[in-house]
Each structure stands twice: as C-alpha cells, then as structure tokens.
Amino acid sequence: MTQSKFQKSTKEILDFILEIKDKGISMDDSEQFLKVFLTPAEIDAISQRLQIVDMIAKGIAQREISEKLGVGIATVTRGSRMLQENNELLKKVFPRS
C-alpha cells in the first residue's frame, strides 16, 4: 500500500470513529460497529496491543505481562518497541487510568 493510500485509509477510519463519537452513538452500538467491520481476531489483536502498551507504561515487567495476558515474550517486546519508538505520541494516552 502506498503512503498516500495508507493516509487516506487511516483518515477514513478516524473520521468514522469521530463521527460515531460526535453523533453520541451508545457504547453498545459502537461495539456492534466494530463487530461489523473487524473480525474477532482483529478486535482481540488491537485490544491486546493496547493492554500491552498500557502495562509497559505502568512499569509492569515484560515477563509478568506475558504471563498475565498469555502471550509470548516477543509479542510484549513488540509492544515495548512501539512505546519506545512512539513515546511522545503514546505518552499522551498511556498509561491509561
């Protein structure tokens, strides 16, 4: 995928998410939107990445994260790398409350 196509796709998704929020769509309906557009595996993968980055940002050891979430240490290391490479951006949200 070219960079411009990627940017267009990303903008389309973010615009849709913001539209759901702006229209006051309920959490239940928002969940249904996710289920329409994403497979259960995709939803789980995104959720898992969010949890990993959040736990790393909270200072939880990678091995403990691996055990708690039942994922491989390489998966946790990837999350750690995401946080390191995008620290300024991700620290705007992580750690989450």
C-alpha distances in whole Angstrom, upper triangle without the diagonal:
4,7,8,6,6,10,11,10,12,15,15,16,18,20,21,22,24,25,26,28,30,31,33,31,33,32,33,31,28,28,28,25,23,24,23,20,19,21,24,22,19,22,24,21,20,24,25,22,24,28,27,26,29,31,30,31,34,35,35,35,32,35,36,33,32,35,35,31,32,29,29,29,26,24,26,26,22,23,26,23,21,24,25,22,22,25,26,23,24,28,28,28,29,31,32,35
4,6,5,6,9,10,10,12,14,15,17,18,20,21,23,24,26,27,29,30,32,34,33,35,33,34,32,29,30,30,27,25,27,26,22,22,24,27,25,22,24,26,24,23,26,27,24,26,29,29,27,30,33,31,32,35,36,37,37,34,36,38,34,34,37,37,34,35,31,31,31,28,26,28,27,24,25,27,24,22,24,25,22,21,25,25,23,24,28,28,28,29,32,32,36
4,5,5,6,9,10,10,12,14,15,16,18,20,21,22,24,26,27,28,30,32,31,33,32,34,32,28,29,30,26,25,27,26,22,22,25,27,25,22,24,26,23,22,25,26,23,24,28,27,25,28,31,29,29,33,34,35,35,32,35,36,33,33,36,36,33,34,31,31,31,27,26,27,26,22,23,25,22,19,22,23,19,18,22,22,20,21,25,25,25,27,29,30,33
4,5,5,6,9,10,10,12,14,15,16,18,20,21,22,24,26,26,28,30,30,32,32,33,31,28,29,29,26,25,27,26,22,23,25,28,27,23,25,27,25,23,27,28,25,26,29,29,27,30,33,32,31,35,36,37,38,35,38,39,36,36,39,38,35,36,33,34,34,31,29,30,29,26,26,28,25,22,25,25,22,21,24,24,21,23,26,26,26,28,31,31,34
4,5,5,6,8,10,10,12,14,15,17,19,20,21,23,25,25,27,29,28,30,30,31,28,26,26,26,23,22,24,22,19,20,22,25,24,21,23,25,23,21,25,26,24,25,28,28,27,29,32,32,31,35,36,37,37,35,37,38,35,34,38,37,34,35,32,32,33,30,27,29,29,25,25,28,25,22,25,26,23,22,25,25,22,24,27,26,26,28,31,31,34
4,5,5,6,8,10,11,12,14,15,17,18,20,21,23,24,26,28,27,29,27,29,27,24,24,25,21,20,22,21,17,18,20,23,21,18,20,22,20,18,21,23,20,21,25,25,23,26,28,28,28,31,32,33,34,31,34,35,31,31,34,33,30,31,28,29,29,26,24,26,25,21,22,24,22,19,21,23,19,18,22,22,19,20,24,23,23,25,27,27,31
4,5,5,6,9,10,10,12,14,15,16,18,20,21,22,24,26,25,28,27,29,27,23,24,25,22,20,23,22,19,19,22,25,24,20,21,24,21,19,22,24,21,21,25,25,23,25,29,28,27,31,32,33,34,32,35,35,32,32,35,35,31,33,30,31,31,28,26,27,27,23,22,24,22,19,21,23,19,18,21,20,17,19,22,21,22,24,26,26,30
4,5,5,6,9,10,10,12,14,15,16,18,20,21,22,25,24,27,26,28,25,22,24,24,20,19,22,21,17,18,22,24,24,20,21,24,22,20,23,25,23,23,27,27,26,28,31,31,30,33,35,36,37,35,37,38,34,34,38,36,33,35,32,33,33,31,28,29,29,26,25,27,26,22,24,26,23,21,24,23,20,22,25,24,24,26,29,28,31
4,5,5,6,9,10,11,13,14,15,17,19,20,21,23,22,24,24,25,22,20,21,21,17,16,19,17,14,15,18,21,20,17,18,21,19,17,20,22,20,21,24,25,24,26,29,29,28,31,33,34,35,32,35,35,32,32,35,33,30,31,29,30,31,28,25,27,27,24,23,26,24,21,23,25,22,20,24,23,20,21,24,23,22,25,27,26,29
4,5,5,6,8,10,11,12,14,16,17,18,20,22,21,23,22,24,22,18,19,20,17,15,18,18,14,15,18,20,20,16,17,19,18,15,18,20,18,18,22,22,21,22,26,25,25,28,30,31,32,30,32,33,29,29,32,31,28,30,27,28,29,26,24,25,25,21,20,23,21,18,20,22,19,17,20,20,16,17,21,19,19,21,24,23,26
4,5,5,6,8,10,10,12,14,15,16,18,20,20,22,22,24,21,18,20,21,17,17,20,19,16,17,20,23,23,19,19,22,21,18,20,23,21,20,24,25,23,24,28,28,27,30,32,33,34,32,35,35,32,32,35,34,31,33,30,32,32,30,27,28,28,25,23,26,24,21,22,24,22,19,22,21,17,18,22,20,19,22,25,24,27
4,6,5,6,9,10,10,12,14,15,16,19,18,21,20,22,19,16,18,18,14,15,17,16,13,15,18,21,21,18,18,21,20,18,20,23,21,21,25,26,25,26,29,30,29,31,34,34,36,34,37,36,33,33,36,34,31,33,31,32,33,31,28,29,30,26,25,28,27,23,25,27,25,22,25,24,20,21,24,22,22,24,27,25,28
4,5,5,6,9,10,11,13,14,15,17,16,18,17,19,17,13,15,15,12,11,14,13,11,12,16,18,18,15,14,18,17,14,17,20,18,17,21,23,21,22,26,26,26,28,31,31,33,31,33,33,29,30,32,31,27,29,27,29,30,28,25,26,27,24,22,25,24,21,22,25,23,20,23,22,19,19,22,20,19,21,24,22,25
4,5,5,6,8,10,11,12,14,16,15,17,17,19,17,14,16,17,13,13,17,16,14,15,18,20,20,17,16,19,18,15,17,20,18,17,20,22,20,21,25,25,24,26,29,30,32,30,33,33,29,30,32,30,27,30,28,30,30,29,25,26,27,24,22,24,24,20,21,23,22,19,21,20,16,17,19,17,16,19,22,20,22
4,6,5,6,9,10,10,12,14,14,17,17,19,17,14,17,17,14,14,18,17,15,17,20,22,23,19,19,22,21,18,20,23,22,20,24,26,24,24,28,29,27,30,33,33,35,34,37,36,32,33,36,34,31,33,32,33,34,32,29,30,31,27,25,28,27,24,24,27,25,22,24,23,19,20,22,20,19,22,25,23,25
4,5,5,6,9,10,11,13,12,14,15,16,14,11,13,14,10,11,14,13,11,14,18,19,21,17,17,20,20,17,19,22,21,20,23,25,24,24,28,29,28,30,33,33,35,34,36,36,32,33,35,33,30,32,31,33,34,32,29,29,31,28,26,28,28,24,25,28,27,24,26,25,21,21,24,21,20,23,25,23,25
4,5,5,6,9,10,11,10,12,12,14,12,9,11,13,10,10,14,13,12,13,17,18,20,16,15,18,18,15,16,19,19,17,20,22,21,21,25,26,25,27,30,30,32,31,33,32,29,30,32,30,27,29,28,30,31,30,27,27,28,26,23,26,26,22,23,26,25,22,23,23,19,18,21,18,17,20,22,19,21
4,5,5,6,8,10,10,13,13,16,14,11,14,16,13,14,17,17,16,17,21,22,23,20,18,21,21,18,19,22,21,19,22,24,23,22,26,27,26,27,31,31,34,33,35,34,31,32,34,32,29,32,31,33,34,33,29,29,30,28,25,28,28,24,24,27,26,22,24,22,19,19,21,18,17,20,22,20,21
4,5,5,6,9,9,12,13,16,13,11,14,15,12,14,17,16,15,18,21,23,24,21,20,23,23,20,21,25,24,22,25,27,26,26,29,31,29,31,34,35,37,36,39,37,34,35,37,34,32,34,33,36,37,35,32,32,34,31,28,31,31,27,28,31,29,26,27,26,22,23,25,22,20,23,25,23,24
4,6,5,6,6,9,10,12,9,7,11,12,9,11,14,14,14,16,19,20,22,20,17,21,22,19,19,23,22,20,23,26,25,24,28,29,28,30,33,33,36,35,37,35,32,33,35,32,30,32,31,34,35,34,31,31,33,30,28,30,31,27,27,31,30,26,28,27,23,23,25,22,20,23,24,22,23
4,5,5,6,9,10,12,11,9,12,14,12,13,17,17,17,18,21,22,24,21,19,21,22,19,19,23,22,20,22,25,24,23,26,28,26,27,31,31,34,33,36,34,31,33,34,31,29,32,31,34,35,34,31,30,32,30,27,29,30,26,26,29,29,25,26,25,21,21,22,19,17,21,22,19,20
4,5,8,11,13,15,14,12,16,17,15,16,20,19,19,21,25,25,27,24,22,25,26,22,23,26,26,23,26,28,27,26,29,31,29,30,34,35,37,37,39,38,34,36,38,35,33,36,35,38,38,38,34,34,35,33,30,32,33,29,29,32,31,27,28,26,23,23,24,21,20,23,25,22,23
4,6,9,12,14,11,11,15,15,13,16,19,18,19,21,24,25,27,25,22,26,27,24,24,27,27,25,27,30,29,28,31,33,32,33,36,37,40,39,41,40,36,38,39,36,34,37,36,39,40,39,36,35,37,35,32,35,35,32,31,35,34,30,31,30,26,26,28,24,23,26,27,24,25
4,6,9,11,10,10,13,14,13,16,18,18,19,21,24,24,27,24,22,24,26,23,22,26,26,23,25,29,28,26,29,32,30,31,34,35,38,37,39,38,34,36,37,34,32,35,35,38,39,38,35,34,37,34,31,34,35,31,31,34,34,30,31,30,26,26,27,24,22,25,26,22,22
4,7,8,6,6,10,11,10,13,15,15,16,18,21,21,24,22,19,22,24,21,20,24,25,22,24,28,27,26,29,31,30,31,34,34,37,36,38,36,33,34,35,32,30,33,33,36,37,37,33,33,35,33,30,33,34,30,30,34,33,30,31,30,27,26,27,25,22,25,26,23,23
4,5,5,6,9,10,11,13,14,15,17,18,20,20,23,21,18,21,23,20,19,23,24,21,23,26,26,25,27,30,29,29,33,33,35,35,36,34,31,33,33,30,28,31,31,34,36,36,32,32,35,33,30,32,34,30,30,34,34,31,31,31,27,26,27,25,22,24,25,21,21
4,5,5,6,9,10,11,12,14,16,16,18,17,20,19,15,17,20,17,16,19,21,18,19,23,23,21,24,27,26,26,30,29,32,31,33,31,27,29,30,26,24,27,28,31,32,32,29,28,31,29,26,29,31,28,27,31,31,28,29,29,25,24,25,23,20,21,22,19,18
4,5,5,6,9,10,11,13,15,15,17,16,19,18,15,17,20,18,17,20,22,20,21,24,25,24,26,29,28,29,32,31,33,33,34,32,29,30,30,27,25,27,28,31,33,33,29,30,33,31,28,31,33,30,30,34,34,31,32,32,28,26,28,26,23,24,25,21,21
4,5,5,6,9,10,10,13,14,16,16,19,18,15,18,21,19,18,22,23,21,23,26,26,25,28,30,30,31,34,33,35,34,36,34,31,32,32,29,27,29,29,33,34,34,30,31,34,31,29,32,33,30,30,34,34,31,32,32,29,27,29,27,24,26,26,23,24
4,5,5,7,9,10,11,12,15,15,17,16,13,16,18,15,15,19,20,18,20,23,23,22,25,27,27,28,31,30,33,31,33,32,28,29,30,27,25,27,27,30,32,31,27,28,30,28,26,29,30,26,27,30,30,27,28,28,25,23,25,23,20,22,23,20,21
4,5,5,6,9,10,10,12,11,14,13,10,13,15,14,13,16,18,16,18,21,22,21,23,26,26,27,30,29,31,29,31,29,26,26,27,25,22,24,24,27,29,29,25,26,29,26,24,27,29,26,26,30,30,27,28,29,25,23,25,24,21,22,23,20,21
4,5,5,6,9,10,12,12,15,14,12,15,17,16,16,19,20,19,21,24,25,24,27,29,29,30,33,32,34,32,34,32,29,29,30,27,24,26,26,29,32,31,27,28,31,29,27,30,31,28,29,33,32,30,31,32,28,27,29,27,24,26,27,24,24
4,5,5,6,8,11,12,15,13,11,15,17,15,15,19,20,19,21,24,24,24,27,29,29,30,33,32,34,32,34,33,29,30,31,28,25,27,27,30,31,31,27,28,30,28,26,29,30,27,28,31,30,28,30,30,26,25,27,26,23,25,26,23,25
4,5,5,6,8,9,12,10,8,11,13,11,12,15,16,16,18,20,21,21,24,26,26,27,30,29,31,29,30,29,26,26,27,25,22,24,23,26,28,27,23,24,27,24,22,26,27,23,25,28,27,25,27,28,24,22,25,24,21,22,24,21,23
4,6,5,7,7,10,10,8,11,13,13,13,16,18,18,19,22,23,23,25,28,28,29,32,30,32,30,31,30,26,26,27,25,22,23,23,26,28,28,24,25,28,26,24,28,28,26,27,31,30,28,30,31,27,25,28,27,24,25,26,24,25
4,6,8,10,13,12,11,14,16,15,16,19,20,20,22,25,26,26,28,30,31,32,35,34,35,33,34,33,30,29,31,29,25,27,26,29,31,30,26,28,30,28,26,30,30,27,29,33,31,30,32,32,29,27,30,29,26,27,29,27,28
4,7,10,12,10,10,13,14,13,15,18,18,19,21,23,24,25,27,29,29,31,33,32,33,31,33,32,28,28,30,28,25,26,25,27,29,28,24,26,28,25,24,28,28,25,26,30,28,27,29,30,26,25,28,27,24,26,27,25,27
4,7,8,6,6,10,11,10,12,15,15,16,18,20,21,22,24,26,27,28,30,29,30,28,29,29,25,25,26,25,21,22,21,23,25,24,21,23,25,22,21,25,25,22,24,27,26,25,27,28,25,23,26,26,23,24,25,24,26
4,5,5,6,9,10,11,12,14,16,17,18,20,22,23,24,26,27,29,31,29,30,27,28,28,24,23,25,23,20,20,19,22,24,23,20,22,24,22,21,25,25,23,25,28,28,26,29,30,27,25,28,28,25,25,27,25,27
4,5,5,6,9,10,10,12,14,15,16,18,20,21,22,24,26,27,29,27,27,25,26,25,22,21,22,20,17,17,17,20,22,22,18,20,23,21,20,24,25,23,25,28,28,26,28,30,27,25,27,27,24,24,25,23,25
4,5,5,6,9,10,10,12,14,15,16,18,20,21,22,24,26,27,25,25,22,23,23,20,18,20,19,15,15,14,16,19,18,15,17,20,18,17,21,22,20,22,25,25,24,26,29,26,23,26,27,24,23,24,23,25
4,5,5,6,9,10,11,12,14,15,17,18,20,21,23,24,26,25,25,22,24,24,20,19,21,20,16,17,15,17,20,18,15,17,19,17,16,20,20,18,20,23,23,22,24,26,23,21,24,24,21,21,22,21,24
4,5,5,6,9,10,11,12,14,16,17,18,20,21,23,25,23,24,22,23,23,19,19,20,19,15,16,15,18,20,20,16,17,20,18,16,20,21,18,20,23,23,22,23,25,22,20,22,22,19,19,20,19,21
4,6,5,6,9,10,10,12,14,15,16,18,20,21,23,21,21,19,20,19,16,15,17,15,11,13,12,15,17,17,13,15,18,16,15,18,20,18,19,22,23,22,23,25,22,20,22,23,20,19,19,18,20
4,5,5,6,9,10,10,12,14,15,17,18,20,21,20,20,17,19,19,15,14,16,15,12,13,11,13,15,14,11,12,15,13,12,15,16,14,16,19,19,19,20,23,20,18,20,21,19,18,19,18,21
4,5,5,6,9,10,11,12,14,16,17,18,20,19,20,18,20,20,16,16,18,17,13,15,13,16,17,16,12,13,15,13,11,15,16,13,15,18,18,17,18,20,17,15,18,18,15,15,16,15,18
4,5,5,6,9,10,11,12,14,15,17,19,17,19,17,19,18,14,14,16,14,11,13,13,15,17,17,13,13,16,14,12,15,17,15,15,19,19,18,19,21,18,15,17,18,15,14,14,13,16
4,5,5,6,9,10,11,12,14,15,17,15,16,14,15,14,11,11,13,11,8,10,9,12,13,13,9,10,13,12,9,13,15,13,14,17,18,17,18,21,19,15,18,19,16,14,14,14,17
4,5,5,6,8,10,11,12,14,16,14,15,13,15,15,11,12,15,13,10,13,11,12,13,12,9,8,11,9,6,10,12,9,11,14,15,14,15,17,15,12,15,16,14,12,13,13,16
4,6,5,6,9,10,11,12,14,14,16,14,17,16,12,14,16,14,12,15,13,15,16,15,12,11,13,12,9,11,13,11,11,14,15,14,14,16,14,10,13,13,10,9,10,10,13
4,6,5,6,9,10,10,13,11,13,12,14,13,9,11,13,10,9,12,11,14,14,15,12,10,13,12,9,11,14,12,12,16,17,16,16,18,16,13,14,15,12,10,10,9,12
4,5,5,6,9,10,11,9,10,9,11,11,7,9,11,10,8,11,10,11,11,11,9,6,9,9,6,8,11,10,10,13,15,14,14,17,16,12,14,16,13,11,10,11,14
4,6,5,6,9,10,10,11,10,14,13,10,12,15,13,12,15,13,14,13,13,11,8,10,9,5,7,9,8,6,10,12,11,10,13,12,9,10,12,10,7,8,10,13
4,5,5,6,9,9,12,12,15,13,10,13,15,13,12,16,15,17,16,16,14,11,13,13,9,10,13,11,9,13,15,13,12,14,13,9,10,12,9,6,5,6,9
4,5,5,7,6,8,9,11,9,7,10,12,10,10,14,13,15,13,15,13,10,12,13,10,10,13,13,11,14,16,16,14,17,16,13,12,15,12,9,7,9,11
4,5,5,5,7,7,11,10,8,11,13,12,12,15,14,15,12,14,12,9,10,11,8,7,10,10,8,10,13,13,12,15,15,11,11,14,13,9,8,11,14
4,5,8,10,11,14,13,11,15,17,15,15,18,17,18,16,17,15,12,13,13,10,9,12,11,8,10,13,12,10,12,13,9,8,11,10,6,5,9,11
4,6,9,11,14,12,11,14,16,14,15,18,18,19,17,19,17,14,15,16,13,12,15,15,12,14,17,16,13,15,16,12,11,14,12,8,6,9,10
4,6,9,12,10,10,13,15,14,15,18,18,18,16,17,17,13,13,15,13,11,14,15,12,13,17,17,14,17,18,14,13,16,15,11,9,12,14
4,6,9,7,7,10,11,10,12,15,15,15,13,15,15,11,12,15,12,11,15,15,13,15,18,18,16,19,20,16,16,19,17,13,11,13,15
4,6,5,6,9,10,11,12,14,13,13,11,13,13,10,11,14,12,10,14,16,14,15,18,19,18,21,22,18,18,21,20,16,14,17,18
4,5,5,6,9,10,11,12,10,10,7,9,10,6,7,10,9,8,12,13,13,14,17,18,17,21,21,18,18,21,20,16,15,17,20
4,5,5,6,9,10,10,10,9,7,10,11,8,10,13,13,12,15,17,16,17,20,22,21,24,25,21,22,25,23,19,18,20,22
4,5,5,6,8,10,10,11,9,13,13,10,12,15,14,13,17,18,17,19,22,22,21,25,25,21,21,24,22,18,17,18,19
4,5,5,6,8,8,9,8,11,10,7,10,12,11,11,14,15,15,17,19,20,19,22,22,18,19,21,19,16,14,16,17
4,6,6,6,5,6,6,9,8,6,9,12,11,12,15,16,16,18,20,21,21,24,24,20,21,24,22,18,18,19,21
4,6,5,7,8,9,12,12,10,13,15,15,15,19,20,20,21,24,25,24,28,27,23,24,27,24,21,19,20,22
4,6,8,11,11,14,13,11,14,16,15,16,19,19,19,22,24,24,23,26,26,22,23,25,22,19,17,18,19
4,6,9,10,13,10,9,13,14,13,15,18,17,18,20,22,22,22,25,24,21,22,24,21,18,17,17,19
4,7,9,12,10,10,14,15,14,16,19,19,20,22,24,25,25,28,27,23,25,27,24,21,20,21,22
4,7,8,6,7,11,11,11,14,16,16,17,20,21,22,23,26,25,21,23,25,23,20,20,20,23
4,5,5,7,9,10,11,13,15,16,17,19,20,22,22,26,25,22,24,27,24,22,21,23,25
4,5,5,6,9,10,10,12,14,15,16,18,20,20,24,24,21,22,25,23,20,20,22,24
4,5,5,6,9,10,10,12,14,15,16,18,19,23,22,20,22,25,23,21,21,23,26
4,5,5,7,9,10,11,13,14,15,17,18,21,20,18,20,22,20,18,18,20,23
4,5,5,6,9,10,11,12,14,15,16,19,19,16,17,20,18,15,16,17,20
4,5,5,6,9,10,10,12,14,15,18,18,16,17,21,19,17,17,19,22
4,5,5,6,9,10,10,12,14,17,16,14,17,19,18,16,17,19,22
4,5,5,6,9,10,11,11,15,14,11,13,16,15,12,13,15,18
4,5,5,6,9,10,10,14,14,11,13,16,15,12,13,15,19
4,5,5,6,8,9,13,13,12,14,17,16,14,15,18,22
4,6,5,6,8,11,10,9,11,14,13,12,14,16,20
4,6,5,5,9,9,7,8,11,11,9,11,13,17
4,6,5,9,10,9,10,13,14,12,13,17,20
4,6,9,9,9,11,14,15,14,16,18,22
4,6,6,6,8,10,12,11,14,16,19
4,5,5,6,9,10,9,11,14,17
4,6,6,7,10,10,12,15,18
4,6,6,8,9,12,13,17
4,5,6,6,9,10,14
4,5,5,7,9,12
4,6,9,9,12
4,6,6,9
3,5,8
4,7
4
